[in-house]
Amino acid sequence: MTEISQDTFQGLERITVENEQVSFSLLPQIGGKIISLILKENGHEYISLSGRPFRIPAYGANFAHYDISGYDECFPAIAEGFYPEGPWKGIHIPDHGELWALPWESEIEGETLRLTVFGVRFSYRFVKVFTLQEDRINIAYQLKNFSPFEFKYIWAAHPLLTVTPGTKILLPGKPRIRTDWSKDERLGRLLYETSWPQAQGAGGEVIDLSVVNSPEANQATKFFTTALEQGWCALHNPLTGNFLKFSFPVEKIPYVGVWINEGGWPDEGQPSYNVALEPCTGCPDKLDTAIQRGECASLKGHGDNSWSLVITIGRSEQVPAG
């Protein structure tokens, strides 16, 4: 049985969804950000928090100026930039998109939680519906374009996840990967392409990107897969058995962005130590580049789109297949 409760945390509305196996909490006023995801079996926390207090962001703010933690959404792009075409040509897209800095409307119906938000500079409605079943969080997404014009976009899940040295990053098969950004250009510049999991660095060295190093490594890298054949990605701790797996329809979500922060970011203040696995509809982070490359999603005028994401957590010697 799923229970949904409401209280306050740091002066903000908090909603908690839980059953006998899993508990997760989110803040509707801050982008619907998930701030806790716990496996009750051993109390393991999957969500990375920076220790900075939660504050309601100003619209259009820099993501790095706030809590830099939790699990939110990037839309209609990941990186700051300008919409490149159509009636929105030249309209500014904020850093990490619009959604993380907006308050969402929440509605609880029995064992279902529904969050809704409307675009500010673009004409859309974005909905995510949460249900919890055993060890799985099911998120159903619904997107409505209110304008009569085609709307091109990137959506990306944006979960900052806890890791320890030796945590494994798992991707299906051996996709090629392309760099979005890498500290000191260790993995080259934008769109530098190499192999997974044994990548060739810009200096010719071989880097095993599938194993997380310690925060003393002082590195940070963001890269994207090429289009995947199977829709999943995962983290697994071989010492404890704790795993987290995302499953998604690959025909709608063909890419995964991977952010590995081994104490290399942010440049100011206490560096973070986490990994983000980001199932996404386009790449790289900047929408204009993704549109030029034909690697983005689009929605017809007055059109609708829907997709799903399933988060499975637990303990196992191996991450469950399928």
C-alpha positions as a Python dict, from the first residue, in 0.01 Angstrom:
ca = {
    (1, 'M'): (0, 0, 0),
    (2, 'T'): (123, 347, -91),
    (3, 'E'): (92, 635, 152),
    (4, 'I'): (129, 1001, 50),
    (5, 'S'): (182, 1265, 319),
    (6, 'Q'): (250, 1638, 330),
    (7, 'D'): (457, 1847, 571),
    (8, 'T'): (719, 2123, 556),
    (9, 'F'): (1096, 2111, 520),
    (10, 'Q'): (1317, 2419, 553),
    (11, 'G'): (999, 2624, 532),
    (12, 'L'): (890, 2463, 203),
    (13, 'E'): (607, 2225, 122),
    (14, 'R'): (727, 1865, 115),
    (15, 'I'): (539, 1562, -20),
    (16, 'T'): (649, 1210, 74),
    (17, 'V'): (541, 896, -110),
    (18, 'E'): (621, 560, 48),
    (19, 'N'): (540, 194, 78),
    (20, 'E'): (703, -92, 270),
    (21, 'Q'): (1012, -89, 45),
    (22, 'V'): (1072, 265, -83),
    (23, 'S'): (1029, 623, 33),
    (24, 'F'): (1081, 939, -172),
    (25, 'S'): (1020, 1306, -96),
    (26, 'L'): (994, 1609, -322),
    (27, 'L'): (951, 1987, -306),
    (28, 'P'): (675, 2112, -540),
    (29, 'Q'): (778, 2476, -495),
    (30, 'I'): (1128, 2405, -631),
    (31, 'G'): (1070, 2236, -964),
    (32, 'G'): (912, 1928, -808),
    (33, 'K'): (1268, 1836, -707),
    (34, 'I'): (1310, 1494, -542),
    (35, 'I'): (1529, 1550, -235),
    (36, 'S'): (1527, 1199, -91),
    (37, 'L'): (1498, 844, -227),
    (38, 'I'): (1549, 575, 35),
    (39, 'L'): (1562, 196, 20),
    (40, 'K'): (1400, 103, 351),
    (41, 'E'): (1574, -235, 369),
    (42, 'N'): (1901, -70, 472),
    (43, 'G'): (1822, 302, 479),
    (44, 'H'): (2040, 377, 176),
    (45, 'E'): (1991, 729, 38),
    (46, 'Y'): (2025, 754, -340),
    (47, 'I'): (1984, 1131, -378),
    (48, 'S'): (2293, 1351, -352),
    (49, 'L'): (2253, 1667, -144),
    (50, 'S'): (2511, 1944, -127),
    (51, 'G'): (2435, 2067, 224),
    (52, 'R'): (2331, 2405, 85),
    (53, 'P'): (1985, 2517, 204),
    (54, 'F'): (1691, 2491, -33),
    (55, 'R'): (1566, 2826, -164),
    (56, 'I'): (1301, 2910, -420),
    (57, 'P'): (1503, 3013, -728),
    (58, 'A'): (1452, 3329, -924),
    (59, 'Y'): (1330, 3251, -1274),
    (60, 'G'): (1622, 3242, -1517),
    (61, 'A'): (1878, 3196, -1238),
    (62, 'N'): (2206, 3008, -1262),
    (63, 'F'): (2164, 2651, -1133),
    (64, 'A'): (2504, 2666, -960),
    (65, 'H'): (2389, 2954, -739),
    (66, 'Y'): (2134, 2737, -558),
    (67, 'D'): (2136, 2396, -386),
    (68, 'I'): (2296, 2200, -677),
    (69, 'S'): (2138, 1881, -550),
    (70, 'G'): (1841, 1648, -584),
    (71, 'Y'): (1651, 1523, -888),
    (72, 'D'): (1469, 1767, -1116),
    (73, 'E'): (1395, 1805, -1488),
    (74, 'C'): (1570, 1995, -1768),
    (75, 'F'): (1338, 2135, -2038),
    (76, 'P'): (1325, 2271, -2311),
    (77, 'A'): (1705, 2247, -2305),
    (78, 'I'): (1983, 2170, -2060),
    (79, 'A'): (2234, 2447, -2128),
    (80, 'E'): (2156, 2817, -2135),
    (81, 'G'): (2109, 2957, -2484),
    (82, 'F'): (1864, 3101, -2735),
    (83, 'Y'): (1585, 2930, -2925),
    (84, 'P'): (1716, 2923, -3282),
    (85, 'E'): (1410, 2930, -3509),
    (86, 'G'): (1039, 2986, -3560),
    (87, 'P'): (828, 3231, -3359),
    (88, 'W'): (1057, 3187, -3056),
    (89, 'K'): (1377, 3271, -3243),
    (90, 'G'): (1608, 3462, -3010),
    (91, 'I'): (1408, 3383, -2694),
    (92, 'H'): (1642, 3312, -2404),
    (93, 'I'): (1639, 2961, -2255),
    (94, 'P'): (1758, 2970, -1891),
    (95, 'D'): (2040, 2758, -1752),
    (96, 'H'): (1911, 2400, -1702),
    (97, 'G'): (1584, 2508, -1866),
    (98, 'E'): (1268, 2648, -1712),
    (99, 'L'): (1128, 2366, -1499),
    (100, 'W'): (1377, 2340, -1212),
    (101, 'A'): (1313, 2702, -1106),
    (102, 'L'): (932, 2699, -1128),
    (103, 'P'): (671, 2613, -863),
    (104, 'W'): (458, 2313, -963),
    (105, 'E'): (95, 2252, -877),
    (106, 'S'): (43, 1926, -688),
    (107, 'E'): (-261, 1701, -670),
    (108, 'I'): (-297, 1381, -467),
    (109, 'E'): (-553, 1126, -583),
    (110, 'G'): (-547, 812, -370),
    (111, 'E'): (-207, 651, -433),
    (112, 'T'): (-118, 883, -723),
    (113, 'L'): (71, 1214, -714),
    (114, 'R'): (32, 1452, -1006),
    (115, 'L'): (252, 1758, -1061),
    (116, 'T'): (176, 2022, -1325),
    (117, 'V'): (360, 2331, -1450),
    (118, 'F'): (316, 2574, -1741),
    (119, 'G'): (587, 2730, -1956),
    (120, 'V'): (687, 3091, -1904),
    (121, 'R'): (858, 3189, -2231),
    (122, 'F'): (717, 2898, -2431),
    (123, 'S'): (356, 2783, -2463),
    (124, 'Y'): (331, 2438, -2305),
    (125, 'R'): (197, 2237, -2013),
    (126, 'F'): (426, 1980, -1851),
    (127, 'V'): (284, 1707, -1625),
    (128, 'K'): (446, 1422, -1435),
    (129, 'V'): (241, 1157, -1255),
    (130, 'F'): (404, 940, -988),
    (131, 'T'): (293, 595, -877),
    (132, 'L'): (487, 360, -650),
    (133, 'Q'): (476, -17, -692),
    (134, 'E'): (696, -236, -473),
    (135, 'D'): (1056, -129, -554),
    (136, 'R'): (963, 80, -859),
    (137, 'I'): (875, 445, -903),
    (138, 'N'): (675, 494, -1220),
    (139, 'I'): (675, 844, -1369),
    (140, 'A'): (435, 916, -1655),
    (141, 'Y'): (513, 1237, -1844),
    (142, 'Q'): (264, 1440, -2047),
    (143, 'L'): (355, 1740, -2263),
    (144, 'K'): (107, 1969, -2439),
    (145, 'N'): (201, 2233, -2698),
    (146, 'F'): (-56, 2515, -2684),
    (147, 'S'): (88, 2700, -2983),
    (148, 'P'): (7, 2632, -3351),
    (149, 'F'): (379, 2600, -3430),
    (150, 'E'): (619, 2308, -3415),
    (151, 'F'): (814, 2315, -3088),
    (152, 'K'): (1158, 2151, -3077),
    (153, 'Y'): (1308, 2064, -2740),
    (154, 'I'): (1536, 1857, -2523),
    (155, 'W'): (1399, 1690, -2212),
    (156, 'A'): (1639, 1529, -1967),
    (157, 'A'): (1593, 1371, -1630),
    (158, 'H'): (1841, 1541, -1397),
    (159, 'P'): (1906, 1322, -1092),
    (160, 'L'): (2221, 1388, -887),
    (161, 'L'): (2293, 1052, -723),
    (162, 'T'): (2513, 941, -435),
    (163, 'V'): (2821, 737, -518),
    (164, 'T'): (3130, 595, -345),
    (165, 'P'): (3468, 506, -498),
    (166, 'G'): (3422, 195, -709),
    (167, 'T'): (3055, 255, -794),
    (168, 'K'): (2984, 117, -1141),
    (169, 'I'): (2806, 308, -1417),
    (170, 'L'): (2618, 66, -1643),
    (171, 'L'): (2498, 135, -1997),
    (172, 'P'): (2356, -115, -2249),
    (173, 'G'): (2606, -251, -2499),
    (174, 'K'): (2909, -47, -2598),
    (175, 'P'): (2772, 277, -2740),
    (176, 'R'): (2991, 554, -2870),
    (177, 'I'): (2995, 860, -2648),
    (178, 'R'): (3037, 1231, -2720),
    (179, 'T'): (3170, 1493, -2483),
    (180, 'D'): (2958, 1789, -2379),
    (181, 'W'): (3209, 1932, -2128),
    (182, 'S'): (3511, 1799, -1947),
    (183, 'K'): (3724, 1976, -1687),
    (184, 'D'): (4062, 2073, -1831),
    (185, 'E'): (3940, 1904, -2153),
    (186, 'R'): (4046, 1564, -2020),
    (187, 'L'): (3781, 1408, -2246),
    (188, 'G'): (3824, 1663, -2521),
    (189, 'R'): (3603, 1949, -2632),
    (190, 'L'): (3238, 1961, -2737),
    (191, 'L'): (3134, 1657, -2948),
    (192, 'Y'): (3469, 1480, -2911),
    (193, 'E'): (3376, 1116, -2978),
    (194, 'T'): (3524, 806, -2821),
    (195, 'S'): (3430, 458, -2698),
    (196, 'W'): (3253, 330, -2388),
    (197, 'P'): (3349, 216, -2128),
    (198, 'Q'): (3720, 236, -2212),
    (199, 'A'): (3745, 591, -2345),
    (200, 'Q'): (4044, 753, -2506),
    (201, 'G'): (4119, 1087, -2344),
    (202, 'A'): (4218, 1393, -2541),
    (203, 'G'): (4581, 1327, -2450),
    (204, 'G'): (4566, 966, -2571),
    (205, 'E'): (4533, 805, -2228),
    (206, 'V'): (4275, 532, -2167),
    (207, 'I'): (4007, 625, -1911),
    (208, 'D'): (3765, 370, -1765),
    (209, 'L'): (3458, 590, -1731),
    (210, 'S'): (3244, 307, -1590),
    (211, 'V'): (3414, 314, -1247),
    (212, 'V'): (3374, 616, -1020),
    (213, 'N'): (3693, 745, -861),
    (214, 'S'): (3731, 920, -526),
    (215, 'P'): (3648, 1292, -485),
    (216, 'E'): (4020, 1359, -461),
    (217, 'A'): (4039, 1297, -838),
    (218, 'N'): (3923, 1658, -887),
    (219, 'Q'): (3758, 1575, -1218),
    (220, 'A'): (3419, 1643, -1377),
    (221, 'T'): (3289, 1528, -1715),
    (222, 'K'): (2957, 1537, -1900),
    (223, 'F'): (2905, 1317, -2205),
    (224, 'F'): (2618, 1167, -2404),
    (225, 'T'): (2569, 827, -2558),
    (226, 'T'): (2488, 792, -2922),
    (227, 'A'): (2138, 648, -2984),
    (228, 'L'): (2092, 337, -2771),
    (229, 'E'): (1944, 3, -2876),
    (230, 'Q'): (1798, -66, -2530),
    (231, 'G'): (1632, 178, -2293),
    (232, 'W'): (1805, 153, -1958),
    (233, 'C'): (2100, 276, -1751),
    (234, 'A'): (2206, 205, -1393),
    (235, 'L'): (2439, 259, -1100),
    (236, 'H'): (2562, -38, -895),
    (237, 'N'): (2780, -54, -585),
    (238, 'P'): (2958, -392, -599),
    (239, 'L'): (3051, -375, -228),
    (240, 'T'): (2703, -312, -84),
    (241, 'G'): (2489, -438, -373),
    (242, 'N'): (2284, -118, -379),
    (243, 'F'): (2164, -33, -729),
    (244, 'L'): (1943, 219, -906),
    (245, 'K'): (1814, 156, -1255),
    (246, 'F'): (1627, 376, -1502),
    (247, 'S'): (1412, 203, -1766),
    (248, 'F'): (1252, 396, -2053),
    (249, 'P'): (1110, 355, -2405),
    (250, 'V'): (1417, 390, -2626),
    (251, 'E'): (1210, 491, -2930),
    (252, 'K'): (1112, 809, -2742),
    (253, 'I'): (1419, 852, -2522),
    (254, 'P'): (1716, 742, -2735),
    (255, 'Y'): (2006, 896, -2540),
    (256, 'V'): (2157, 903, -2193),
    (257, 'G'): (2366, 1189, -2063),
    (258, 'V'): (2619, 1100, -1794),
    (259, 'W'): (2762, 1355, -1550),
    (260, 'I'): (3053, 1228, -1341),
    (261, 'N'): (3161, 1472, -1073),
    (262, 'E'): (3461, 1345, -879),
    (263, 'G'): (3514, 1662, -675),
    (264, 'G'): (3571, 1873, -988),
    (265, 'W'): (3269, 2108, -975),
    (266, 'P'): (3158, 2372, -885),
    (267, 'D'): (3461, 2594, -914),
    (268, 'E'): (3353, 2806, -617),
    (269, 'G'): (3263, 2668, -275),
    (270, 'Q'): (3260, 2306, -165),
    (271, 'P'): (3297, 2069, -463),
    (272, 'S'): (3027, 1804, -509),
    (273, 'Y'): (3073, 1429, -543),
    (274, 'N'): (2799, 1256, -740),
    (275, 'V'): (2689, 1105, -1069),
    (276, 'A'): (2387, 1195, -1281),
    (277, 'L'): (2232, 947, -1522),
    (278, 'E'): (2014, 1153, -1755),
    (279, 'P'): (1781, 971, -1996),
    (280, 'C'): (1706, 1237, -2255),
    (281, 'T'): (1542, 1313, -2587),
    (282, 'G'): (1831, 1507, -2740),
    (283, 'C'): (2192, 1609, -2716),
    (284, 'P'): (2419, 1791, -2653),
    (285, 'D'): (2308, 2031, -2377),
    (286, 'K'): (2253, 2331, -2608),
    (287, 'L'): (1929, 2317, -2803),
    (288, 'D'): (2054, 2503, -3110),
    (289, 'T'): (2335, 2250, -3159),
    (290, 'A'): (2096, 1958, -3108),
    (291, 'I'): (1855, 2102, -3367),
    (292, 'Q'): (2137, 2154, -3618),
    (293, 'R'): (2240, 1790, -3572),
    (294, 'G'): (1884, 1656, -3586),
    (295, 'E'): (1923, 1515, -3235),
    (296, 'C'): (1626, 1667, -3055),
    (297, 'A'): (1258, 1596, -3000),
    (298, 'S'): (973, 1794, -3156),
    (299, 'L'): (606, 1849, -3098),
    (300, 'K'): (358, 1953, -3368),
    (301, 'G'): (141, 2260, -3327),
    (302, 'H'): (-129, 2190, -3065),
    (303, 'G'): (28, 1846, -3028),
    (304, 'D'): (70, 1617, -2731),
    (305, 'N'): (351, 1384, -2632),
    (306, 'S'): (388, 1132, -2353),
    (307, 'W'): (663, 906, -2226),
    (308, 'S'): (753, 713, -1914),
    (309, 'L'): (1042, 651, -1681),
    (310, 'V'): (1069, 369, -1428),
    (311, 'I'): (1315, 391, -1139),
    (312, 'T'): (1398, 60, -970),
    (313, 'I'): (1609, 46, -654),
    (314, 'G'): (1730, -243, -440),
    (315, 'R'): (2022, -466, -349),
    (316, 'S'): (2165, -736, -570),
    (317, 'E'): (2497, -880, -681),
    (318, 'Q'): (2394, -782, -1033),
    (319, 'V'): (2153, -520, -1163),
    (320, 'P'): (1832, -697, -1274),
    (321, 'A'): (1798, -726, -1652),
    (322, 'G'): (1504, -603, -1856),
}
